[in-house]
Amino acid sequence: MTRTTHAVGLPATPCSAVLASALLALAACRGEPAAPTPTPPPTPPPTPPASASVGAFLAGGQPTFVVGTAGDERADRLVAGQVALVRDALFPDAPVLLDTEVDATRWPTRAMVYGGPHVNHLVARLALPLELAPGRLALGGQVFAGAEFQLIAVVPADAAHPEFVLYAGTGTPGVGEINRSGGAAPITVKDAFGVLATGRWEGGAAVLDARAPRLAWREVAGRHGVVAFPARLPPAPNEDAVRAAIEAGLARAAATLGLADPPPVTTYVYPDARSKASLTGDGGDGTAVVEASVVHVVAAPASALEALLAHEATHVLVHQRWGAVGSPLLGEGGAVWAAGGYAGRSLAAWAHALAPTPVAELFAGFRALPEAVAYPTAGLLVEVAVATVGVEAVRAHLVPATGATWAAACRAAGTSAEALDAALRARLSASR
């Protein structure tokens, strides 16, 4: 062991430091300038942590919507429609940019980006900490294979972009009703049943928690799609009647919408509301998952089940064949109209019970109204709109409209907002 001794009273200085000091002193005595001390490279600013959730991101202020335009005509319409729906409901003054209008020098500080790489030019150019393509999502060491998966993620900032929220899916375009649930964590993955996995970012990489449980299903093919029952349960005595009611409801929805060749729909049947809620997070009688072309229902008597299927299947068929719905008012109104009623009562019966509500108020406060007022009134609005301008004009102009574009949509359909308001009042007044 080597021991270094120092003179009493002097600080203990390493030998290399003593030698360097001596050389500098010698250079000064000779009149030679000392070598400049090198300037250390600047320390890059720390990357800010990702928001704790989409909700936390949105709480930071008004966002800028970025619309994907890299898909085909249908995909582009659906992406734009989803953005219009959310913007009108939550941030009516928020700016909207196309994916082609954003580059490294023009990133909005609070971007909400819609569409995966196959339908969004901007996302396709980014080096994301995940893989997303039609039919495949890979992140956190897991792979989700299929066209039904949706991703909601607060993507952390890096050198190429600030933090932003990404709404994307493995389907095309994959963003139908994507804002409906999820977003309580930095990363949410949804499937045809609802939230499948959540996670967070650690060191720039995704870390996913355990997946939500999923059941095995016994599937029975039908004329309009597949009816599925929990595989662990024996067939119920009324299973044939349940399947017949589901087929009838699907047929009614397709016929009302004028679809000669509707897409197939998978219907999952639950024995009770509790089991449905445990798997989907929704204990209601029926739930539609439009991107996956799926309906979840609680088993019920045949007549009620047929009407329920007509209602929920309309949401799926409208998305798949008509395009994006611009408002809850027209979305739920179309489903109530196609089903012919709401909560076991016909539209004619509801017309006797409802007071007129201006359409502008229906747009503005649809979700705040009691459901027993909002839903049947919306169904009656669609009924009088179809009677006034026809199904095709409703499909092309009224269904995609938001509250802000309603007047222009009515003119394009060949009527006016005032005329439809008057028609709705007359429909309700005539029944009182």
C-alpha positions, 0 to 999 in steps of 0.5 A: 500500500502506497502512502502519500505524506503532506507537509503539516498545515497544507491541504491534502492535494492529489499529486496530479493537481500539484503537478498541474499547479506547478506547470501553470506557475512556471508558465506564468513566470516565463510570460507564457499565457495559460492554456484556456480552460475548456468550456463544458458542453451545455446541459440539455434541459430535462425532458418534462414528465408525461402527463399523468393521464389524458384528463390531466393533459386536457386540464392544462388548457385548450388543445389543437386538434390534428386530423389524419388525412392519409387514408382513403375517402371513407377513412378521412371522413370518419377521422374528421367526423370524430374530431368534429364531434369531440371539438363541438362538444368540448372545445368549440373554439379549438383550432384544427390542423391537418396532418400535412400542416404540422412539421418540426417547426410548426408543432402546436404545444397541446396537440390531440392527434387522431389516426395511426400511421396508416391514416395520419401523415404526421404520425407516420413520420414520427419515431414513436415508442410503439408500433402501430399498423393495420391489425397490429399494435405493439408496445410494452413488450406486448402485441395486440393482433386484430383490427379492434384495438384502440390506443389512447396515449399521452406521448412524451415529448422528445427532441422532435415534438412536444408532448401530445395525445394520440388517438389511434387504432389498428382498424381503418381508421380506428378512431370511431367513438374513441373518446367514449372511455379510457384516458384515465392513465397515460396509456390505455388500450381498448378492445371490443369489450372496453379497456383491456390494459393501462400503463405508463411511461418509464424511461421513454418505454411503455410499461403495461399493467395486467390485462383485464379478464376476458371470457371464452365465448360460444359463437353461433353464426346467423344471417346477419352476423354472429351471436355469442354466449358465455362458453362456461354457461350451458345453453339457456332454454330460450336461446333460439328465441334470443337468437331470433330476436337478435336477427330480427333487430339487426334486420330491422335496423338495416331495413330502416337505414336502407342497407341492402347488404349490411356488414355483419355484426357480432352480438355478445349476450350476457345473462345479467347486467352485473356480468356485462358490467364486469367485462365491459365496464357498462351495465346498461342493457346494450352497448355498441362498439362501432369500430369492432362492429360489435354489440353487447346486450343483456338477455331480455324478452324477445320483443324488448331484445329485438328493439334493443338490437335495432337501436344498438345495431343502428350505431354500428351500421351508421358508422360502418356504412353512413359515416361519422355522426356529428353529435350525440343528438343525431346519433342517439336520435337515429338509433331511437328512430330505427328502433321505433321507440325508446324504453318500451314505448313507441315514438307515437306514445312519446310524442304524447308525453313530451313538451317541445324543445328547440333543436338548438337547446337539444344540441347544446345540452343533450347529455345534460337533459334527462335521458327520458327526454333527450332520447325520444325527442331526438328520435322524433327529430330524426323522424320528422327530418326523414319525413321532410327531406328523405333518408338520403338527405338525412344521411348525407347532410344532417347526421354528420352535422354538429350544433355549429353546422346544423343550419348549413346542413339543413340548407344543404339537405333542402330545408332549414333549421327553422322548418325542422324546428317547426316540424318537431313542434307540430309533431309534438303538439298534434299528439297532445 
